[in-house]
Amino acid sequence: MSAITSNIAASRSSAHRDYRVLLGLTYPLFVAGVALRRVGLLPADPVRPASFIAAVRTRAAAVIPFAFMG
């Protein structure tokens, strides 16, 4: 294996490890949220915006950060 491919393999395994850690931390929170919704402690439907302009603002605010990603 050359130095280039070993470096790629190392960075790939590092990325996989990071994803496993992230998934390991967020998955229990997801399961807890689903359980709380089933029990009825969390609302099942998201709160709807009061107006069309408010809806556009929230959607734009959610999308704008992705425009600056790589």
C-alpha positions as CSV (number, residue, x, y, z in Angstrom):
1,M,0.0,0.0,0.0
2,S,1.4,3.4,-0.9
3,A,1.7,6.3,1.4
4,I,-1.2,8.0,-0.4
5,T,-3.7,5.2,0.0
6,S,-2.7,4.5,3.6
7,N,-3.4,8.2,4.4
8,I,-6.8,8.0,2.7
9,A,-7.6,4.8,4.6
10,A,-6.6,6.4,7.9
11,S,-8.7,9.5,7.3
12,R,-11.6,7.3,6.2
13,S,-11.5,5.2,9.3
14,S,-11.2,8.4,11.4
15,A,-14.3,9.8,9.7
16,H,-16.2,6.5,10.3
17,R,-15.2,6.6,14.0
18,D,-16.5,10.2,14.3
19,Y,-19.8,9.2,12.7
20,R,-20.2,6.2,15.0
21,V,-19.6,8.5,18.0
22,L,-22.0,11.1,16.7
23,L,-24.7,8.4,16.0
24,G,-24.0,6.9,19.4
25,L,-24.7,10.2,21.1
26,T,-27.7,11.3,19.1
27,Y,-29.6,8.0,18.6
28,P,-30.6,7.6,22.2
29,L,-32.0,11.2,22.1
30,F,-34.0,10.3,19.0
31,V,-35.4,7.2,20.6
32,A,-36.3,9.2,23.7
33,G,-38.1,11.8,21.6
34,V,-40.1,9.2,19.8
35,A,-41.1,7.6,23.1
36,L,-42.2,10.9,24.5
37,R,-44.3,11.6,21.4
38,R,-45.9,8.1,21.7
39,V,-46.7,8.7,25.4
40,G,-48.2,12.2,24.5
41,L,-45.7,14.4,26.4
42,L,-44.5,16.0,23.2
43,P,-46.8,17.4,20.5
44,A,-46.9,15.2,17.4
45,D,-47.6,18.1,15.0
46,P,-45.1,21.0,14.7
47,V,-46.3,24.4,15.6
48,R,-47.5,26.2,12.5
49,P,-46.4,29.7,11.8
50,A,-49.0,32.5,12.1
51,S,-48.5,33.9,8.6
52,F,-47.0,33.1,5.3
53,I,-44.1,35.5,5.8
54,A,-43.2,33.8,9.1
55,A,-43.2,30.4,7.3
56,V,-40.9,31.8,4.6
57,R,-38.6,33.2,7.2
58,T,-38.3,30.0,9.1
59,R,-37.6,28.0,5.9
60,A,-35.0,30.5,4.7
61,A,-33.3,30.5,8.1
62,A,-33.1,26.7,7.9
63,V,-31.6,26.6,4.4
64,I,-29.2,29.6,4.4
65,P,-26.4,27.9,6.4
66,F,-26.3,25.1,3.9
67,A,-25.6,27.6,1.1
68,F,-22.2,28.4,2.6
69,M,-21.1,24.7,3.0
70,G,-18.5,23.5,0.6
